[in-house]
Amino acid sequence: MPADPAVPAVPAAPAVPASSGSGPLGRDALAAVVARDIPIGAYVNLGIGQPTLVSNHLPPDSGVTLHTENGMLGMGPEATGDEVDPDLINAGKIPVTELPGASYFHHADSFAMMRGGHLDICVLGAYQVSQAGDLANWHTGAPDAIPAVGGAMDLATGARDTFVMMNLLTREGESKLVERCRYPLTGVACVSRVYTDLAVFLIEPDGVVVRETFGISFEDLCDLVPIPLRLAEGARPGSA
């Protein structure tokens, strides 16, 4: 199942206003933003948590093939009502649908696809992302925390591009986008984009670029995030 080399792993980001909407995005609205950035024909894995919502916002004609860690290609949107089959779930144990041509395979084969570079994009949640694109999403280091790495390390390093989808701030109001991760790392310099309820960030070799913000001005965003930020070329400063 080699990924088509003609498929761009990351579509070009258009110049957009720096601020849109009247407030932070909800999870479904953010999932729609991520879905719009997935190129036609890509092979994609959606991580447990917020990323699973992306499947509900991919248009039927997108040509995107969703891969699940537990052994499925061709996953469709989440199942509801009479569609629910308890034997048809994703890696997060959420009932899902299957698209025409869907296939199933051994867990080991699924990991071989992940590790072999056959996925164009994975979308993962995170505890922290550093300005260099380091990812920490499996353990907070707290004595009573239960480590749960799953296949995140394989996905983060095996996919051509890693997108992160998360709330920008912790419950304590601290930024999850940081200079250096203080939690155990999942992958080093693997994240290319960070989608949050307040802004979309591009992790580039020369720093972190803000593509757009949601209900917050660029200046206020800079006050929340403890690293240097710059606006994407062509973007216009917005207001909350």
C-alpha positions in Angstrom: 0.0 0.0 0.0 2.6 2.6 -1.0 1.4 6.2 -0.7 1.2 7.9 -4.1 4.4 9.9 -4.4 2.4 12.5 -6.4 0.2 13.2 -3.4 1.6 16.3 -1.5 1.9 15.4 2.2 1.1 19.0 3.2 -0.9 21.2 0.9 0.3 24.8 0.4 -1.2 27.0 3.2 -3.1 29.9 1.7 -2.7 33.4 3.0 -5.6 34.0 5.3 -6.7 36.7 7.7 -4.9 36.3 11.0 -8.2 36.2 12.9 -11.5 34.7 12.0 -14.6 34.0 14.0 -15.9 35.4 17.3 -14.2 33.0 19.7 -12.2 29.8 20.1 -13.1 26.9 17.8 -15.0 23.9 19.2 -13.7 20.5 18.5 -15.9 19.8 15.5 -15.1 23.2 13.9 -11.4 22.5 14.4 -11.7 19.1 13.0 -13.2 20.7 9.9 -10.2 22.9 9.5 -7.9 19.9 9.7 -10.0 18.0 7.2 -9.7 20.9 4.7 -5.9 20.7 4.8 -5.7 17.0 4.0 -4.8 16.6 0.3 -6.9 14.6 -2.1 -5.8 10.9 -2.3 -3.7 11.0 0.9 -3.4 8.0 3.3 -4.0 9.2 6.8 -4.1 7.9 10.4 -6.2 9.7 13.0 -5.1 9.4 16.6 -7.2 8.7 19.6 -9.2 11.7 21.0 -9.9 14.9 19.1 -8.3 13.7 15.8 -11.0 11.0 15.4 -13.5 13.8 14.6 -11.7 14.6 11.4 -13.2 11.6 9.7 -16.7 13.2 10.0 -15.6 16.2 7.9 -13.9 14.6 4.9 -16.1 14.9 1.8 -17.1 11.6 0.2 -15.1 12.5 -3.0 -11.9 13.4 -1.2 -10.2 10.2 -2.1 -8.6 10.2 1.4 -8.0 6.7 2.7 -8.1 6.5 6.5 -5.9 3.9 8.2 -6.6 2.6 11.8 -3.9 1.3 14.1 -6.0 -1.8 14.9 -6.0 -2.9 11.3 -8.4 -1.2 8.8 -8.0 0.7 5.6 -11.0 2.7 4.3 -12.6 3.8 7.5 -15.5 6.2 7.1 -17.2 8.6 9.6 -18.2 7.6 13.1 -21.2 5.2 13.2 -24.5 6.3 14.6 -27.8 4.7 15.2 -28.4 1.5 13.2 -24.9 1.9 11.7 -23.3 0.9 14.9 -21.6 -2.5 14.7 -19.8 -3.4 18.0 -17.2 -5.4 16.0 -16.3 -2.4 13.8 -14.3 0.1 15.8 -11.3 2.3 15.5 -8.2 2.2 17.7 -10.0 4.4 20.2 -12.9 1.9 20.5 -15.3 4.3 18.8 -17.8 2.6 16.4 -17.0 3.6 12.8 -18.3 3.0 9.3 -16.5 1.4 6.4 -16.2 2.8 2.9 -16.5 0.8 -0.3 -13.3 -1.2 -0.8 -12.4 -1.2 2.9 -10.0 -3.9 4.0 -8.9 -5.5 7.3 -5.6 -7.0 8.3 -3.4 -8.1 11.2 -2.3 -5.6 13.9 1.4 -6.4 12.9 0.6 -5.5 9.3 -0.9 -2.3 10.4 2.2 -1.3 12.3 4.3 -2.3 9.3 2.4 0.2 7.2 3.0 2.9 9.9 6.7 2.1 10.3 7.3 1.7 6.6 6.6 5.2 5.5 3.3 4.3 3.8 1.2 7.1 5.5 1.2 10.6 4.2 -0.2 12.2 7.4 -1.0 11.3 10.9 -3.1 13.5 13.2 -2.3 13.2 16.9 -3.2 14.8 20.1 -0.5 16.1 22.4 0.4 17.2 25.9 3.1 19.5 24.5 4.8 20.5 21.2 8.1 22.3 21.1 9.0 25.1 18.8 11.3 22.6 17.0 8.4 20.2 16.4 9.2 17.8 19.2 6.1 15.9 20.3 5.2 14.7 23.8 1.9 12.9 24.0 2.2 9.7 25.9 3.1 10.5 29.5 3.1 13.5 31.8 5.7 12.0 34.1 3.3 12.3 37.1 3.7 9.5 39.6 0.1 8.4 39.3 -0.2 8.8 35.5 -0.7 5.8 33.3 1.7 5.7 30.3 -0.2 5.2 27.1 2.1 5.4 24.1 0.2 3.0 21.9 1.4 3.4 18.3 2.1 7.2 18.6 5.9 6.8 18.3 5.5 4.7 15.2 3.1 7.1 13.7 5.0 10.3 14.5 8.2 9.0 13.0 6.7 6.9 10.2 4.3 9.3 8.6 5.5 11.8 6.1 3.9 14.6 8.1 2.6 14.8 11.6 -0.2 17.2 12.4 -1.2 17.9 16.1 -4.7 18.7 17.1 -5.2 20.0 20.7 -6.3 22.9 22.9 -3.7 25.5 23.0 -3.9 25.9 26.8 -3.9 23.5 29.7 -6.7 23.7 32.4 -4.2 25.9 34.3 -3.9 28.3 31.4 -0.4 27.3 30.4 0.6 27.0 26.7 1.1 23.5 25.3 3.2 25.0 22.6 6.5 25.5 24.3 10.2 26.2 23.8 11.2 22.7 25.0 9.0 19.8 26.1 9.2 18.9 29.7 7.4 15.6 29.3 8.9 12.4 27.8 9.2 12.7 24.1 7.2 10.7 21.6 9.2 12.0 18.6 11.9 14.5 17.8 11.3 17.3 15.2 8.4 15.4 13.7 5.5 17.9 13.9 4.8 20.1 10.9 1.5 21.7 12.0 -0.3 22.4 15.2 -4.1 22.9 15.1 -5.6 24.5 18.2 -8.8 26.1 19.3 -7.1 29.5 19.2 -4.7 29.3 16.2 -3.1 27.2 13.5 0.7 27.1 13.8 3.2 26.0 11.1 6.5 24.6 12.5 9.1 25.8 10.0 13.0 25.5 10.1 13.3 29.2 11.0 10.6 29.3 13.6 6.9 29.0 14.3 4.5 30.8 12.0 0.9 31.7 12.8 -1.4 30.9 9.8 -4.6 32.1 11.4 -6.2 32.8 14.8 -9.7 32.1 16.1 -11.3 34.9 18.2 -8.0 36.3 19.4 -5.6 38.9 18.1 -2.1 38.0 17.1 -0.8 40.3 19.8 -2.8 38.6 22.5 -1.8 35.2 21.2 1.9 36.2 21.5 1.2 37.0 25.2 -0.1 33.4 25.7 2.6 31.5 24.0 6.2 31.6 25.5 8.1 31.4 22.1 8.7 33.9 19.3 5.8 33.9 16.7 5.4 35.5 13.3 2.5 35.9 11.0 2.3 33.9 7.8 3.3 35.9 4.7 0.2 37.8 3.4 -1.8 37.3 6.5 -3.5 40.4 8.0 -3.4 41.2 11.7 -6.8 40.4 13.2 -8.7 41.4 16.3 -10.5 39.3 18.9 
